[in-house]
Amino acid sequence: MLDAYVPLLAMVGIAVFIAVFVLSVSRILGPQKPTVRKLAPYESGMEPIGDAMARFPIKFNLIAMIFILFDVEVIFFFPYALVYRQLGIPGLYEMGSFVLVLLVGLTYIWKKGALTWD
């Protein structure tokens, strides 16, 4: 029963060996000339200002989640667009109710002020 896993384990073993081998050879044969400039932290070609662990406002996360939410829901329009003639009027009502739910959600987050950028 475990004979079916032997090729998989062999492939994983070969992949791990190649990764370790390439990294080891690169470390041994690669140039190692550290300088102060090479070891300095790099951020857009400028010296970093302030703490690197500065906290971002939650607004960035909120906008990103809202974007992903509406972006994923827009994907549901494509299958409907392909078969809207076969669905007829009942399909139109279903898509209309889907759009209505999206509009209710959009007006809710708009009224809560989640779309205002301060």
Backbone torsions as a table, in degrees:
resi	resn	phi	psi	omega
1	MET	NA	-38.6	179.7
2	LEU	-80.0	-4.5	179.2
3	ASP	-63.4	-26.0	-179.6
4	ALA	-70.0	-22.1	-177.7
5	TYR	-89.9	-9.0	-177.9
6	VAL	-61.5	-46.7	177.9
7	PRO	-62.4	-36.9	178.5
8	LEU	-65.0	-44.9	178.8
9	LEU	-65.3	-37.1	177.4
10	ALA	-64.4	-42.1	179.3
11	MET	-65.3	-42.5	177.6
12	VAL	-63.8	-41.7	178.6
13	GLY	-62.6	-43.7	178.4
14	ILE	-64.3	-40.9	179.7
15	ALA	-63.8	-43.4	178.8
16	VAL	-65.4	-41.7	178.9
17	PHE	-61.2	-45.6	-179.6
18	ILE	-63.0	-42.3	-179.8
19	ALA	-62.8	-46.4	-179.8
20	VAL	-65.9	-40.1	-179.5
21	PHE	-63.3	-47.5	-178.1
22	VAL	-64.5	-43.1	179.1
23	LEU	-65.9	-38.6	179.7
24	SER	-67.1	-46.2	179.6
25	VAL	-63.8	-38.9	178.1
26	SER	-63.9	-40.6	179.7
27	ARG	-67.4	-39.9	-176.7
28	ILE	-76.6	-46.1	-173.6
29	LEU	-92.0	-15.5	-176.9
30	GLY	-72.2	155.5	179.2
31	PRO	-69.4	138.1	179.5
32	GLN	-128.8	84.5	-179.9
33	LYS	-126.3	73.5	-179.2
34	PRO	-70.4	136.4	174.4
35	THR	-124.2	170.7	179.5
36	VAL	-62.6	-39.4	-178.6
37	ARG	-68.2	-38.8	179.0
38	LYS	-69.5	-32.2	-177.7
39	LEU	-87.1	-6.9	179.7
40	ALA	-71.8	145.2	176.9
41	PRO	-65.3	140.3	-175.4
42	TYR	-117.1	129.1	178.7
43	GLU	-148.1	100.3	178.6
44	SER	59.9	28.2	179.0
45	GLY	76.3	8.8	-177.9
46	MET	-125.2	159.2	174.3
47	GLU	-67.2	137.9	179.6
48	PRO	-66.9	142.4	178.6
49	ILE	-112.2	125.4	178.1
50	GLY	82.1	-171.2	-177.3
51	ASP	-80.0	137.8	178.8
52	ALA	-71.3	-19.8	-178.7
53	MET	-97.7	31.1	179.0
54	ALA	-63.5	142.1	-178.1
55	ARG	-86.2	137.6	175.8
56	PHE	-90.5	149.6	175.4
57	PRO	-62.8	151.5	-179.4
58	ILE	-66.0	-15.7	-179.5
59	LYS	-58.3	-36.5	178.5
60	PHE	-60.9	-45.5	-179.6
61	ASN	-66.7	-39.9	-178.7
62	LEU	-64.1	-45.7	178.8
63	ILE	-63.6	-40.4	179.5
64	ALA	-63.5	-43.2	179.7
65	MET	-66.2	-39.2	178.2
66	ILE	-65.0	-42.0	178.2
67	PHE	-60.2	-47.1	-178.9
68	ILE	-63.9	-40.9	179.7
69	LEU	-58.9	-51.7	-178.3
70	PHE	-73.2	-29.6	177.6
71	ASP	-66.5	-41.9	178.9
72	VAL	-68.1	-37.4	-179.7
73	GLU	-70.4	-28.6	177.4
74	VAL	-67.4	-25.9	178.4
75	ILE	-59.9	-28.4	-179.1
76	PHE	-70.9	-12.9	177.0
77	PHE	-73.8	-28.5	-175.9
78	PHE	-66.4	-47.2	176.6
79	PRO	-62.3	-35.5	177.9
80	TYR	-64.5	-40.4	-179.3
81	ALA	-64.8	-27.6	179.7
82	LEU	-76.1	-31.4	-173.6
83	VAL	-123.0	22.0	-174.8
84	TYR	-65.6	-27.9	179.0
85	ARG	-72.0	-34.9	179.4
86	GLN	-73.8	-28.2	-177.9
87	LEU	-76.9	-31.2	177.3
88	GLY	70.4	-151.5	-176.9
89	ILE	-66.1	-40.5	177.7
90	PRO	-60.6	-36.5	177.0
91	GLY	-66.6	-36.0	177.5
92	LEU	-65.0	-40.1	177.6
93	TYR	-66.1	-40.1	178.8
94	GLU	-63.7	-44.2	179.3
95	MET	-69.1	-34.3	175.7
96	GLY	-63.0	-40.7	177.9
97	SER	-68.2	-34.3	176.5
98	PHE	-64.2	-44.6	178.4
99	VAL	-65.7	-36.7	177.8
100	LEU	-62.9	-41.9	177.0
101	VAL	-62.7	-41.3	177.5
102	LEU	-63.1	-41.9	179.6
103	LEU	-66.9	-36.6	176.4
104	VAL	-63.9	-43.6	177.8
105	GLY	-64.0	-40.5	179.1
106	LEU	-65.3	-43.6	178.4
107	THR	-66.4	-33.1	177.9
108	TYR	-63.8	-48.7	-178.9
109	ILE	-72.0	-25.4	176.3
110	TRP	-69.9	-44.3	179.8
111	LYS	-67.7	-30.9	177.5
112	LYS	-73.8	-12.5	179.7
113	GLY	85.5	18.0	-178.2
114	ALA	-74.0	-18.1	-178.8
115	LEU	-96.8	-1.0	177.3
116	THR	-84.0	133.5	-177.9
117	TRP	-105.7	111.0	-178.6
118	ASP	-93.6	NA	NA
